Amino acid sequence: MEAMPMAVSEDLSWLAQVEEAIDAVFLPIADIFSKIVFFPITIGDVSFPAVVAWLIAAGVIITAYFGFVQFRGLKVSYEVVRGLYSRKSDPGEVPHFQALTSALSGTVGLGNIAGVGAAMALGGPGATFWMILAGLLGMATKFAECTLGVKYREVHADGTVTGGPFKYLPIAFKKLGTVPAKILTGIFAVSILIFGIAGGNMFQANQTFAQIQNVTGGEDGFLGSSGAALVFGLVLAGLVAAVILGGMKSIGATTGKLVPAMALIYVVSCLFVIIVNIDSVPAAFAAIIGGAFNPSGMAGGLVGVMIVGFQRAAFSNEAGLGSAAIAHSTVKTRRPVSEGFVALFEPLVDTVIICTMTALAIIIAGAPSLQAGIDQVQAGEGAPDGVILTSDAFATVLPWFPVVLAVAVALFAFSTLITWSYYGLKAWEYLFGRSKASEVTYKAVFLFFTVVGTVLTFTQVLNFADAALFICAFVNLLGVYMLLPVIKREMKKYLADRKSGKLLELGEEEDELVNEDVR
């Protein structure tokens, strides 16, 4: 994740001093932490983070273990999302569709816009092919972790739910002993909380203001005045508060409308660019496939472009990090694996569809700017700003697209803010206990940093938060591996009941207790 530096007005120059002081403290911490978390593996001339290999390996292993469930299970997924097997009496907070949109709102965002542009500058059009493959593998990982998120969740007396890795990791690690299980789950919770406040909150608020300021005249426009960022932050925090104070049901209801709307706006823009240049589509696909296996001029050749694609997909859809399982665990269902099937749609929409649409539009409309970005990378000048590359490419066909992009970024960021507020809340509850006072304290802290994020960047804090998020992958996937047999039993029973028609029977008995021991 790349923060966008923001100018601080002279009247608020003391804030810049605070930012510099905090960044100075975090610089050595973030540097050491990042080197550990993103420890590089080197193949030939190419180095890539070990965590990316860990995530992709998980996708391959889980795909094989469940017999390519991401392809076999799509029909089931569609039926479940439609509510075919749902009942009003099912325990949980939100229906399957809202659980899906809530989780999607945490992943569909700037990575689909800026990330794709940056990936193509680094790896050429061929990086798109490997992004798609990584997205397909990530579908299986999401299936596994989200099934577990529901399987071991806790439904409280007031009907609210606590689930996800906070509940299934202690079960998975119990053979290691109580203390190691608590430590590992605690590390996961702290990592989610850090990223939720910094990356899922401050960064999103920062980018929202930056994009809107950019399309309203920049620093010379009406949002370039002294204190504009602070006022914008207060308004944004107020809007976020209006949603998150209502809990998961409010978040689900909002994302149920917001995610389809923002995806539609963006996808329609992509389709317009593609349709206007329909004659160029075959050549664009040829560039993607040819560049994947014959990446002429790309640093690191085939391995290099493959790693760029895998890395960007892993960073975009969060498969294996465990975050999405928190949102999915709130679903109204008696059959945990049903939500695992729903979760298959996440990487499919996030990476396979939206990222591919972005890539096609950039290749078709932005050949000059894309080539300029590739030349910049090959000259050793670093990757260009992905948002600008995407915006410039689209603007060749849609001159007004920067305004549309600003709206899309604002919607993406807002939905990410409210979803990550929920993820952070569940981490907070694990660490500090569940009570009304504790919840109010957390939400006040979250909203405070929403305002701070619009004014300050805290580059090193964000770097630290990025590294913290990917610690989750190491801990979460270890737990998932240990519980794979539980998921397979759930899947076999569910598919057998579906085939026999039992899932449609109103008198179906409840499943086994969600806290069953791992056999």
Secondary structure per residue as TSV (DSSP state, phi and psi in degrees):
chain	resnum	aa	ss	phi	psi
A	1	M	-	360.0	134.2
A	2	E	-	-115.0	117.4
A	3	A	-	-78.1	150.3
A	4	M	-	-103.9	109.3
A	5	P	-	-57.2	141.1
A	6	M	-	-124.5	138.3
A	7	A	-	-72.9	140.4
A	8	V	-	-108.5	128.0
A	9	S	-	-62.5	161.0
A	10	E	G	-59.7	-35.4
A	11	D	G	-66.1	-22.5
A	12	L	G	-113.5	24.9
A	13	S	H	-62.2	-26.2
A	14	W	H	-64.6	-26.0
A	15	L	H	-68.5	-36.5
A	16	A	H	-61.6	-37.7
A	17	Q	H	-66.0	-38.9
A	18	V	H	-63.4	-44.3
A	19	E	H	-59.9	-45.8
A	20	E	H	-63.2	-39.3
A	21	A	H	-66.0	-44.0
A	22	I	H	-68.2	-40.9
A	23	D	H	-62.8	-36.5
A	24	A	H	-63.4	-38.0
A	25	V	H	-69.3	-40.5
A	26	F	H	-80.4	-18.5
A	27	L	H	-53.9	-55.8
A	28	P	H	-66.1	-33.8
A	29	I	H	-66.5	-48.6
A	30	A	H	-63.6	-37.5
A	31	D	H	-64.4	-48.5
A	32	I	H	-65.5	-45.8
A	33	F	H	-60.7	-44.3
A	34	S	H	-65.5	-38.7
A	35	K	H	-64.1	-33.8
A	36	I	H	-74.0	-51.1
A	37	V	H	-67.9	-42.7
A	38	F	T	-100.5	38.6
A	39	F	-	-52.4	126.7
A	40	P	E	-83.9	144.0
A	41	I	E	-107.6	133.8
A	42	T	E	-112.5	126.0
A	43	I	E	-124.2	110.1
A	44	G	T	65.2	-122.1
A	45	D	T	-96.9	5.1
A	46	V	E	-111.4	132.6
A	47	S	E	-117.0	141.9
A	48	F	E	-148.4	154.7
A	49	P	E	-64.8	138.7
A	50	A	H	-61.5	-30.0
A	51	V	H	-64.1	-30.9
A	52	V	H	-67.2	-44.0
A	53	A	H	-61.1	-38.4
A	54	W	H	-62.5	-43.0
A	55	L	H	-69.5	-43.0
A	56	I	H	-68.4	-40.5
A	57	A	H	-60.0	-39.4
A	58	A	H	-62.1	-42.6
A	59	G	H	-60.6	-41.7
A	60	V	H	-66.8	-46.9
A	61	I	H	-64.4	-46.7
A	62	I	H	-69.0	-36.3
A	63	T	H	-59.2	-47.3
A	64	A	H	-66.1	-41.1
A	65	Y	H	-62.7	-37.4
A	66	F	T	-101.3	16.4
A	67	G	T	61.1	46.7
A	68	F	S	58.8	50.4
A	69	V	H	-60.4	-26.6
A	70	Q	H	-66.6	-20.3
A	71	F	H	-99.7	-42.7
A	72	R	H	-69.6	-26.4
A	73	G	T	-97.7	2.6
A	74	L	H	-64.7	-36.9
A	75	K	H	-64.5	-42.9
A	76	V	H	-61.4	-43.0
A	77	S	H	-56.5	-46.5
A	78	Y	H	-62.6	-41.7
A	79	E	H	-64.4	-40.1
A	80	V	H	-69.2	-43.7
A	81	V	H	-60.5	-36.0
A	82	R	T	-69.5	-13.6
A	83	G	T	87.5	19.9
A	84	L	T	-60.1	-35.6
A	85	Y	T	-109.7	15.4
A	86	S	-	-91.6	154.7
A	87	R	-	-131.9	150.9
A	88	K	T	-63.6	-27.8
A	89	S	T	-82.6	-3.7
A	90	D	-	-61.4	137.0
A	91	P	S	-70.1	148.7
A	92	G	S	133.2	-174.1
A	93	E	S	-112.2	-37.0
A	94	V	B	-134.3	153.2
A	95	P	-	-69.1	168.7
A	96	H	H	-56.0	-43.0
A	97	F	H	-62.7	-42.8
A	98	Q	H	-70.3	-33.9
A	99	A	H	-63.1	-40.6
A	100	L	H	-65.0	-47.3
A	101	T	H	-67.4	-32.7
A	102	S	H	-64.4	-44.2
A	103	A	H	-67.9	-40.8
A	104	L	H	-62.0	-35.3
A	105	S	H	-65.3	-21.0
A	106	G	H	-84.3	-15.2
A	107	T	H	-113.5	-39.4
A	108	V	S	-73.2	116.3
A	109	G	S	-175.6	-140.0
A	110	L	H	-62.4	-27.3
A	111	G	I	-61.9	-29.4
A	112	N	I	-79.0	-17.2
A	113	I	I	-106.2	-63.9
A	114	A	I	-70.9	-39.8
A	115	G	I	-64.0	-40.9
A	116	V	H	-66.5	-43.8
A	117	G	H	-59.5	-45.1
A	118	A	H	-65.4	-40.2
A	119	A	H	-63.0	-39.5
A	120	M	H	-73.0	-30.7
A	121	A	H	-68.8	-36.0
A	122	L	H	-79.6	-38.8
A	123	G	H	-119.4	1.8
A	124	G	-	75.1	178.4
A	125	P	T	-56.4	-29.0
A	126	G	T	-62.8	-21.8
A	127	A	H	-61.2	-27.7
A	128	T	H	-61.5	-40.4
A	129	F	H	-59.1	-44.1
A	130	W	H	-75.3	-27.1
A	131	M	H	-63.6	-43.8
A	132	I	H	-62.1	-45.5
A	133	L	H	-61.4	-43.4
A	134	A	H	-64.4	-36.4
A	135	G	H	-64.2	-40.7
A	136	L	H	-64.4	-39.9
A	137	L	H	-67.5	-37.5
A	138	G	H	-64.8	-23.2
A	139	M	H	-60.7	-40.6
A	140	A	H	-67.8	-39.6
A	141	T	H	-62.8	-44.2
A	142	K	H	-62.3	-39.9
A	143	F	H	-55.2	-46.8
A	144	A	H	-68.4	-52.3
A	145	E	H	-68.9	-33.0
A	146	C	H	-77.2	-29.5
A	147	T	H	-61.8	-45.0
A	148	L	H	-65.8	-35.4
A	149	G	H	-58.9	-36.7
A	150	V	H	-83.8	-37.9
A	151	K	H	-55.9	-43.5
A	152	Y	T	-109.3	18.3
A	153	R	-	-70.4	165.9
A	154	E	E	-119.3	123.0
A	155	V	E	-97.0	115.2
A	156	H	-	-77.9	167.7
A	157	A	T	-59.5	-30.8
A	158	D	T	-85.1	5.0
A	159	G	S	92.0	-11.2
A	160	T	-	-76.1	163.3
A	161	V	E	-127.4	143.5
A	162	T	E	-124.4	120.1
A	163	G	-	-148.4	-163.1
A	164	G	T	88.3	-162.3
A	165	P	H	-58.1	-25.8
A	166	F	H	-61.9	-22.8
A	167	K	H	-104.0	-37.7
A	168	Y	H	-88.5	-22.6
A	169	L	H	-65.4	-42.6
A	170	P	H	-59.8	-34.3
A	171	I	H	-68.1	-44.7
A	172	A	H	-64.1	-39.4
A	173	F	T	-94.3	6.1
A	174	K	G	-64.9	-25.7
A	175	K	G	-67.8	-19.3
A	176	L	G	-81.1	-13.7
A	177	G	-	113.8	157.1
A	178	T	H	-62.8	-45.3
A	179	V	H	-65.2	-50.4
A	180	P	H	-59.2	-37.0
A	181	A	H	-63.5	-41.9
A	182	K	H	-68.1	-38.2
A	183	I	H	-65.6	-47.4
A	184	L	H	-64.2	-42.7
A	185	T	H	-67.3	-35.9
A	186	G	H	-64.2	-39.9
A	187	I	H	-61.0	-42.7
A	188	F	H	-60.8	-46.2
A	189	A	H	-63.5	-43.6
A	190	V	H	-62.8	-41.2
A	191	S	H	-64.2	-44.0
A	192	I	H	-63.2	-41.8
A	193	L	H	-64.3	-44.6
A	194	I	H	-60.7	-48.1
A	195	F	H	-68.6	-37.5
A	196	G	H	-58.1	-41.8
A	197	I	H	-77.9	-37.6
A	198	A	I	-92.4	-64.8
A	199	G	I	-74.2	-42.7
A	200	G	I	-82.5	-3.6
A	201	N	I	-127.7	-73.2
A	202	M	I	-57.6	-46.0
A	203	F	H	-63.5	-42.3
A	204	Q	H	-64.6	-42.4
A	205	A	H	-63.2	-41.8
A	206	N	H	-60.8	-47.8
A	207	Q	H	-69.0	-33.7
A	208	T	H	-62.1	-48.6
A	209	F	H	-63.5	-42.3
A	210	A	H	-61.3	-42.9
A	211	Q	H	-69.0	-43.3
A	212	I	H	-67.8	-38.2
A	213	Q	H	-62.7	-38.0
A	214	N	H	-63.6	-40.4
A	215	V	H	-87.7	-1.0
A	216	T	T	-112.0	24.9
A	217	G	T	106.0	5.8
A	218	G	G	64.8	-147.5
A	219	E	G	-68.9	-16.3
A	220	D	G	-90.9	-7.8
A	221	G	S	-84.5	-174.0
A	222	F	G	-71.5	-17.6
A	223	L	G	-93.3	7.1
A	224	G	G	-95.2	0.3
A	225	S	S	-74.4	162.9
A	226	S	T	-59.7	128.1
A	227	G	T	83.4	0.2
A	228	A	H	-61.9	-40.4
A	229	A	H	-62.8	-39.7
A	230	L	H	-65.5	-45.3
A	231	V	H	-63.3	-43.3
A	232	F	H	-60.1	-42.1
A	233	G	H	-62.0	-40.5
A	234	L	H	-65.4	-41.2
A	235	V	H	-65.5	-44.7
A	236	L	H	-61.6	-43.7
A	237	A	H	-61.7	-36.8
A	238	G	H	-64.1	-41.3
A	239	L	H	-66.4	-41.6
A	240	V	H	-63.4	-43.4
A	241	A	H	-60.1	-39.4
A	242	A	H	-60.2	-26.9
A	243	V	H	-91.6	-51.5
A	244	I	H	-73.4	-21.8
A	245	L	T	-69.2	-16.7
A	246	G	T	-88.2	-0.5
A	247	G	H	80.5	-167.8
A	248	M	H	-63.8	-34.4
A	249	K	H	-62.9	-38.8
A	250	S	H	-69.6	-41.1
A	251	I	H	-63.3	-45.3
A	252	G	H	-62.2	-41.7
A	253	A	H	-64.7	-38.9
A	254	T	H	-69.7	-49.5
A	255	T	H	-67.7	-27.2
A	256	G	H	-61.8	-26.6
A	257	K	H	-98.3	-39.6
A	258	L	H	-71.5	-46.2
A	259	V	H	-62.3	-48.8
A	260	P	H	-60.3	-37.2
A	261	A	H	-65.7	-47.7
A	262	M	H	-70.7	-35.7
A	263	A	H	-65.7	-39.3
A	264	L	H	-63.1	-45.6
A	265	I	H	-57.7	-46.5
A	266	Y	H	-72.5	-44.6
A	267	V	H	-65.7	-39.1
A	268	V	H	-61.8	-39.9
A	269	S	H	-61.5	-44.0
A	270	C	H	-62.0	-46.0
A	271	L	H	-61.1	-38.2
A	272	F	H	-61.9	-45.2
A	273	V	H	-62.1	-42.2
A	274	I	H	-67.0	-44.6
A	275	I	H	-65.3	-41.5
A	276	V	H	-60.5	-30.7
A	277	N	T	-113.4	37.9
A	278	I	G	-56.8	-31.4
A	279	D	G	-66.6	-20.2
A	280	S	G	-91.8	-5.4
A	281	V	H	-62.0	-47.6
A	282	P	H	-57.1	-40.9
A	283	A	H	-66.4	-34.5
A	284	A	H	-65.7	-44.8
A	285	F	H	-63.9	-37.4
A	286	A	H	-63.2	-38.8
A	287	A	H	-66.3	-38.7
A	288	I	H	-65.7	-49.0
A	289	I	H	-71.8	-43.6
A	290	G	H	-64.2	-41.4
A	291	G	H	-68.0	-24.3
A	292	A	H	-70.1	-35.2
A	293	F	H	-111.5	-11.7
A	294	N	-	-141.9	64.7
A	295	P	-	-76.6	77.4
A	296	S	T	-57.9	125.0
A	297	G	T	83.4	-6.6
A	298	M	-	-80.5	138.9
A	299	A	T	-61.3	125.5
A	300	G	T	87.9	-3.0
A	301	G	H	59.0	-140.7
A	302	L	H	-58.3	-47.0
A	303	V	H	-63.3	-39.6
A	304	G	H	-62.6	-47.9
A	305	V	H	-69.5	-33.0
A	306	M	H	-63.4	-45.1
A	307	I	H	-66.0	-40.7
A	308	V	H	-58.2	-46.8
A	309	G	H	-64.1	-46.4
A	310	F	H	-61.7	-43.9
A	311	Q	H	-64.8	-43.7
A	312	R	H	-67.0	-38.0
A	313	A	H	-65.6	-42.5
A	314	A	H	-62.9	-39.3
A	315	F	H	-72.5	-25.2
A	316	S	H	-83.0	-48.9
A	317	N	H	-95.9	-8.0
A	318	E	-	61.7	18.1
A	319	A	T	-63.1	125.8
A	320	G	T	99.2	-12.6
A	321	L	S	-82.3	-19.5
A	322	G	S	90.4	-10.0
A	323	S	H	-64.7	-44.6
A	324	A	H	-63.9	-29.3
A	325	A	H	-62.9	-23.7
A	326	I	H	-67.7	-45.4
A	327	A	H	-70.2	-43.9
A	328	H	H	-64.6	-26.2
A	329	S	T	-67.8	-14.8
A	330	T	T	-83.9	-0.7
A	331	V	B	-64.9	151.2
A	332	K	-	-85.3	102.8
A	333	T	-	-164.2	156.0
A	334	R	S	-103.8	-8.6
A	335	R	-	-117.8	101.4
A	336	P	H	-52.1	-41.7
A	337	V	H	-67.8	-18.6
A	338	S	H	-59.5	-37.8
A	339	E	H	-76.6	-24.4
A	340	G	H	-62.0	-41.2
A	341	F	H	-64.7	-40.1
A	342	V	H	-61.1	-39.9
A	343	A	H	-64.5	-17.6
A	344	L	T	-57.9	-30.1
A	345	F	H	-70.2	-21.7
A	346	E	H	-59.5	-64.4
A	347	P	H	-63.2	-28.4
A	348	L	I	-61.0	-47.3
A	349	V	I	-73.7	-48.6
A	350	D	I	-65.3	-50.3
A	351	T	I	-102.8	-51.7
A	352	V	I	-67.9	-40.4
A	353	I	I	-92.1	-60.8
A	354	I	I	-68.1	-43.4
A	355	C	I	-65.7	-37.0
A	356	T	H	-66.8	-40.7
A	357	M	H	-60.5	-43.4
A	358	T	H	-61.1	-46.2
A	359	A	H	-61.9	-44.8
A	360	L	H	-60.6	-44.1
A	361	A	H	-63.5	-39.9
A	362	I	H	-66.1	-45.0
A	363	I	H	-62.6	-44.9
A	364	I	H	-69.5	-47.5
A	365	A	H	-96.3	-21.3
A	366	G	-	-120.0	35.3
A	367	A	H	-52.7	-46.2
A	368	P	H	-63.5	-46.7
A	369	S	H	-69.7	-33.8
A	370	L	H	-66.3	-44.7
A	371	Q	H	-64.1	-36.4
A	372	A	H	-62.9	-38.8
A	373	G	H	-66.1	-42.4
A	374	I	H	-62.7	-43.5
A	375	D	H	-61.3	-38.0
A	376	Q	H	-63.4	-41.3
A	377	V	H	-66.6	-45.9
A	378	Q	H	-66.8	-23.1
A	379	A	T	-82.6	-0.2
A	380	G	T	78.2	21.5
A	381	E	S	-97.4	7.4
A	382	G	-	86.5	167.8
A	383	A	-	-77.6	144.5
A	384	P	-	-74.0	166.2
A	385	D	-	-65.8	119.1
A	386	G	H	-63.1	-35.7
A	387	V	H	-64.3	-42.9
A	388	I	H	-65.9	-42.2
A	389	L	H	-60.8	-45.5
A	390	T	H	-63.9	-46.0
A	391	S	H	-63.2	-43.6
A	392	D	H	-64.2	-39.4
A	393	A	H	-64.3	-46.5
A	394	F	H	-66.5	-35.3
A	395	A	H	-65.5	-19.4
A	396	T	T	-66.2	-24.6
A	397	V	T	-108.2	-37.3
A	398	L	-	-121.2	90.8
A	399	P	T	-56.9	-26.7
A	400	W	T	-89.9	5.5
A	401	F	H	-61.0	-34.7
A	402	P	H	-53.6	-33.1
A	403	V	H	-69.7	-43.7
A	404	V	H	-61.0	-41.9
A	405	L	H	-62.8	-38.5
A	406	A	H	-62.9	-41.3
A	407	V	H	-64.9	-45.0
A	408	A	H	-61.6	-45.6
A	409	V	H	-60.9	-41.9
A	410	A	H	-62.4	-43.9
A	411	L	H	-67.5	-43.5
A	412	F	H	-58.9	-47.8
A	413	A	H	-65.0	-42.1
A	414	F	H	-63.2	-44.3
A	415	S	H	-65.4	-37.2
A	416	T	H	-65.7	-40.9
A	417	L	H	-56.5	-50.1
A	418	I	H	-71.5	-33.2
A	419	T	H	-70.6	-43.9
A	420	W	H	-70.8	-21.7
A	421	S	H	-64.0	-35.9
A	422	Y	H	-72.2	-43.2
A	423	Y	H	-58.6	-46.2
A	424	G	H	-62.7	-37.6
A	425	L	H	-61.3	-43.1
A	426	K	H	-67.7	-34.2
A	427	A	H	-67.3	-42.0
A	428	W	H	-59.8	-44.6
A	429	E	H	-63.7	-37.8
A	430	Y	H	-64.3	-39.6
A	431	L	H	-81.7	-36.3
A	432	F	H	-119.9	1.7
A	433	G	-	94.9	159.8
A	434	R	-	-105.9	113.2
A	435	S	-	-156.5	162.7
A	436	K	H	-63.1	-41.9
A	437	A	H	-64.0	-41.0
A	438	S	H	-65.1	-40.8
A	439	E	H	-64.6	-43.0
A	440	V	H	-64.1	-40.1
A	441	T	H	-60.9	-47.1
A	442	Y	H	-60.1	-46.9
A	443	K	H	-64.6	-34.0
A	444	A	H	-65.7	-42.0
A	445	V	H	-63.3	-45.1
A	446	F	H	-61.5	-45.4
A	447	L	H	-68.0	-34.9
A	448	F	H	-60.1	-44.7
A	449	F	H	-75.5	-18.0
A	450	T	H	-63.5	-44.4
A	451	V	H	-66.7	-45.2
A	452	V	H	-58.9	-38.8
A	453	G	H	-62.0	-29.7
A	454	T	H	-75.7	-20.9
A	455	V	H	-98.0	-37.9
A	456	L	-	-122.5	157.6
A	457	T	-	-99.8	-42.1
A	458	F	-	51.5	61.0
A	459	T	H	-54.5	-47.2
A	460	Q	H	-71.3	-30.8
A	461	V	H	-64.7	-40.9
A	462	L	H	-67.0	-37.9
A	463	N	H	-62.3	-40.9
A	464	F	H	-63.9	-42.6
A	465	A	H	-65.2	-39.1
A	466	D	H	-57.5	-46.8
A	467	A	H	-64.6	-39.1
A	468	A	H	-60.8	-41.1
A	469	L	H	-59.9	-40.4
A	470	F	H	-81.1	-7.7
A	471	I	H	-63.3	-34.5
A	472	C	H	-55.2	-35.5
A	473	A	H	-62.3	-43.3
A	474	F	H	-63.1	-46.2
A	475	V	H	-71.0	-48.2
A	476	N	H	-62.9	-46.4
A	477	L	H	-69.4	-29.7
A	478	L	H	-59.7	-45.5
A	479	G	H	-64.7	-41.5
A	480	V	H	-62.1	-43.2
A	481	Y	H	-56.5	-42.8
A	482	M	H	-67.0	-23.0
A	483	L	T	-107.7	9.5
A	484	L	H	-56.4	-39.7
A	485	P	H	-61.2	-34.3
A	486	V	H	-63.4	-43.6
A	487	I	H	-63.6	-41.6
A	488	K	H	-63.6	-39.9
A	489	R	H	-62.8	-42.2
A	490	E	H	-61.4	-44.4
A	491	M	H	-65.0	-46.4
A	492	K	H	-61.5	-43.5
A	493	K	H	-66.6	-41.8
A	494	Y	H	-64.7	-46.4
A	495	L	H	-67.1	-34.6
A	496	A	H	-66.8	-42.0
A	497	D	H	-66.7	-35.2
A	498	R	H	-66.0	-43.3
A	499	K	H	-64.8	-36.6
A	500	S	H	-81.3	-11.5
A	501	G	T	91.6	3.0
A	502	K	G	-65.8	-30.7
A	503	L	G	-64.9	-21.2
A	504	L	G	-92.7	-2.9
A	505	E	-	-83.2	128.4
A	506	L	T	-67.1	-23.8
A	507	G	T	-92.0	19.7
A	508	E	-	-59.2	136.2
A	509	E	-	-74.6	154.9
A	510	E	-	-69.5	153.0
A	511	D	-	-70.6	177.8
A	512	E	S	-63.3	160.3
A	513	L	-	-57.6	142.4
A	514	V	T	-68.3	-14.7
A	515	N	T	-102.6	28.4
A	516	E	-	-60.6	148.9
A	517	D	-	-70.3	150.8
A	518	V	-	-75.0	120.0
A	519	R	-	-97.2	360.0
